[in-house]
């Protein structure tokens, strides 16, 4: 469930809150998977150290730097390139979902920036070769598959993974807002993902039973 949205001014006025900035970097592409499935767009996410999917970025202290300067600093650490992000790229600010009964004091600021395909490819190379956080806080960059392959592979499988905080809703909202996929395509993928979650729950229960035998 999405957490409460704030204006940028409201978010920055919360001086006793922690702040984290993340960005969705994407580009258009004419490339095809296996030479026949149009990829259409490259959308970057990352596999985090805790096994969750999220967007590149991290904690920022607004009393020491602007949100955008802090995000650019985090991108340099995680991707090996100081991608400039501006206030115009800002999409929303929200409280992160609480991880317990206590209210959340973490505000997440989300940005979206469109780049050229060659710039995205250079980022992917740098993130695996020069980024200081690669293999530590970040296990690697991943592309969001916006297509559907046989047996539901692609977007359905991707959305069935576990995401950190607001990342799944940020991704879905951005895909719809930017018209990177149609609402019908997204509905179909999410329905298939729900079925996969049910099957995964059964598989986990079976695996747990093996450990208790």
C-alpha positions as CSV (number, residue, x, y, z in Angstrom):
1,X,0.0,0.0,0.0
2,X,1.3,3.4,-0.9
3,X,2.2,5.7,2.0
4,X,1.1,9.4,2.4
5,X,2.3,11.8,-0.2
6,X,3.8,15.2,0.7
7,X,4.7,18.3,-1.1
8,X,8.4,19.1,-1.5
9,X,8.1,22.0,0.9
10,X,6.2,19.8,3.5
11,X,8.9,17.1,3.2
12,X,11.8,19.5,3.7
13,X,10.0,21.2,6.7
14,X,10.2,17.8,8.5
15,X,13.5,18.4,10.2
16,X,13.3,15.4,12.5
17,X,12.8,13.1,9.6
18,X,15.4,11.2,7.6
19,X,15.4,11.7,3.8
20,X,16.3,9.4,1.0
21,X,16.4,10.2,-2.7
22,X,16.1,7.7,-5.6
23,X,15.8,8.0,-9.3
24,X,14.4,6.0,-12.2
25,X,16.8,6.4,-15.2
26,X,15.4,5.3,-18.6
27,X,15.8,5.6,-22.3
28,X,14.0,4.6,-25.5
29,X,15.5,1.8,-27.6
30,X,14.9,0.1,-30.9
31,X,16.7,-3.1,-29.9
32,X,14.8,-6.4,-29.8
33,X,15.1,-9.5,-27.6
34,X,16.2,-12.5,-29.7
35,X,15.7,-10.3,-32.7
36,X,11.9,-10.4,-32.5
37,X,10.6,-9.1,-29.2
38,X,10.7,-5.3,-29.1
39,X,12.2,-4.0,-25.8
40,X,11.0,-0.5,-26.5
41,X,12.4,1.2,-23.4
42,X,15.4,0.6,-21.0
43,X,14.4,1.2,-17.3
44,X,17.1,0.7,-14.7
45,X,16.7,-0.7,-11.2
46,X,19.2,-2.4,-8.9
47,X,19.5,-5.5,-6.8
48,X,20.3,-4.3,-3.3
49,X,22.5,-5.9,-0.7
50,X,19.4,-7.3,1.1
51,X,18.0,-9.0,-2.0
52,X,15.3,-6.5,-2.6
53,X,14.8,-4.5,-5.9
54,X,15.0,-0.8,-5.7
55,X,16.1,2.4,-7.6
56,X,19.6,3.8,-7.3
57,X,20.0,6.5,-4.6
58,X,20.3,6.7,-0.8
59,X,20.1,8.8,2.3
60,X,20.5,12.6,2.0
61,X,20.9,15.2,4.7
62,X,19.0,18.4,3.5
63,X,20.8,20.4,6.2
64,X,24.2,19.6,4.5
65,X,23.3,19.5,0.8
66,X,20.4,19.8,-1.6
67,X,18.3,16.8,-2.3
68,X,19.6,16.7,-5.9
69,X,23.2,17.1,-4.9
70,X,22.9,14.3,-2.4
71,X,21.2,12.1,-5.0
72,X,24.0,12.8,-7.5
73,X,26.6,11.9,-4.9
74,X,24.8,8.6,-4.2
75,X,24.7,7.8,-7.9
76,X,28.4,8.3,-8.2
77,X,28.9,5.8,-5.4
78,X,26.5,3.2,-6.7
79,X,26.8,3.6,-10.5
80,X,30.3,5.1,-10.9
81,X,29.0,8.2,-12.7
82,X,27.7,11.4,-11.1
83,X,24.5,11.7,-13.1
84,X,23.2,15.3,-12.7
85,X,19.6,15.4,-11.4
86,X,17.6,18.6,-11.2
87,X,14.6,19.7,-9.2
88,X,12.6,19.4,-12.5
89,X,13.1,15.7,-12.4
90,X,11.4,15.4,-9.0
91,X,8.1,13.4,-9.1
92,X,7.0,12.9,-5.6
93,X,7.9,12.8,-1.9
94,X,6.3,10.2,0.5
95,X,6.7,8.7,3.8
96,X,8.3,5.2,3.5
97,X,6.0,2.4,4.5
98,X,6.5,1.6,8.2
99,X,8.3,-1.7,9.0
100,X,6.5,-2.0,12.4
101,X,3.5,-0.6,14.2
102,X,5.5,2.7,14.8
103,X,5.0,5.5,12.2
104,X,7.7,5.9,9.6
105,X,10.1,8.9,9.9
106,X,11.8,8.2,6.6
107,X,10.7,10.4,3.6
108,X,11.5,9.1,0.2
109,X,12.0,11.6,-2.7
110,X,11.5,10.1,-6.1
111,X,12.9,11.4,-9.4
112,X,12.7,10.3,-13.0
113,X,15.3,11.2,-15.6
114,X,15.3,10.3,-19.3
115,X,18.6,9.7,-21.0
116,X,20.0,8.6,-24.3
117,X,20.5,4.9,-24.9
118,X,24.3,5.2,-25.1
119,X,24.4,7.0,-21.8
120,X,22.4,4.2,-20.2
121,X,24.8,1.6,-21.5
122,X,27.8,3.6,-20.2
123,X,26.1,3.7,-16.8
124,X,25.6,-0.1,-16.8
125,X,29.3,-0.6,-17.7
126,X,30.5,1.8,-15.0
127,X,28.2,0.4,-12.3
128,X,30.0,-3.0,-12.7
129,X,33.5,-1.7,-13.0
130,X,34.2,1.6,-11.2
131,X,31.3,2.1,-8.7
132,X,32.7,1.8,-5.2
133,X,29.5,0.3,-3.8
134,X,29.3,-2.5,-6.4
135,X,29.2,-5.9,-4.6
136,X,28.6,-4.1,-1.3
137,X,25.5,-2.1,-1.0
138,X,24.6,-2.8,-4.7
139,X,24.7,-6.3,-6.2
140,X,24.2,-5.0,-9.7
141,X,22.0,-3.0,-12.1
142,X,19.1,-4.7,-13.8
143,X,16.8,-3.7,-16.6
144,X,13.0,-3.9,-16.1
145,X,11.6,-6.2,-18.8
146,X,8.7,-4.3,-20.3
147,X,7.7,-7.2,-22.6
148,X,5.9,-10.5,-22.1
149,X,7.6,-13.7,-23.3
150,X,6.2,-17.2,-23.6
151,X,4.7,-18.7,-20.4
152,X,4.4,-15.2,-18.9
153,X,8.1,-14.4,-18.7
154,X,9.2,-10.8,-18.6
155,X,7.3,-8.1,-16.8
156,X,5.1,-10.6,-14.8
157,X,8.1,-12.4,-13.4
158,X,9.8,-9.2,-12.6
159,X,6.9,-7.6,-10.7
160,X,6.5,-10.8,-8.6
161,X,9.9,-10.1,-6.9
162,X,10.3,-8.3,-3.6
163,X,10.8,-4.5,-3.7
164,X,12.0,-2.1,-1.1
165,X,9.7,0.5,0.3
166,X,7.7,2.4,-2.3
167,X,9.8,1.1,-5.2
168,X,7.1,-1.2,-6.8
169,X,4.4,1.5,-6.8
170,X,7.0,4.1,-8.0
171,X,7.8,1.8,-10.9
172,X,4.2,1.1,-11.8
173,X,3.1,4.7,-11.6
174,X,6.0,5.8,-13.7
175,X,5.3,3.2,-16.4
176,X,1.7,4.4,-16.7
177,X,2.5,8.1,-16.4
178,X,5.2,8.0,-19.1
179,X,3.1,5.5,-21.3
180,X,6.0,3.0,-21.3
181,X,3.4,0.2,-21.2
182,X,-0.3,0.2,-21.6
183,X,-2.7,-0.2,-18.6
184,X,-3.9,-3.4,-20.1
185,X,-0.4,-4.8,-20.4
186,X,0.3,-3.9,-16.8
187,X,-3.0,-5.3,-15.5
188,X,-2.2,-8.6,-17.2
189,X,1.3,-8.7,-15.8
190,X,0.1,-7.9,-12.3
191,X,-2.6,-10.6,-12.4
192,X,0.0,-13.2,-13.5
193,X,2.3,-11.9,-10.7
194,X,-0.4,-12.6,-8.1
195,X,-0.7,-16.2,-9.3
196,X,3.1,-16.5,-9.0
197,X,3.0,-15.2,-5.4
198,X,0.5,-17.9,-4.5
199,X,2.6,-20.6,-6.1
200,X,5.8,-19.2,-4.4
201,X,4.0,-19.3,-1.0
202,X,3.2,-23.0,-1.5
203,X,6.8,-23.7,-2.5
204,X,8.2,-21.9,0.6
205,X,5.9,-23.9,2.8
206,X,7.1,-27.1,1.2
207,X,10.7,-26.0,1.7
208,X,10.0,-25.2,5.3
209,X,8.5,-28.6,5.9
210,X,11.7,-30.2,4.6
211,X,13.8,-28.3,7.2
212,X,11.4,-29.5,10.0
213,X,11.4,-33.1,8.9
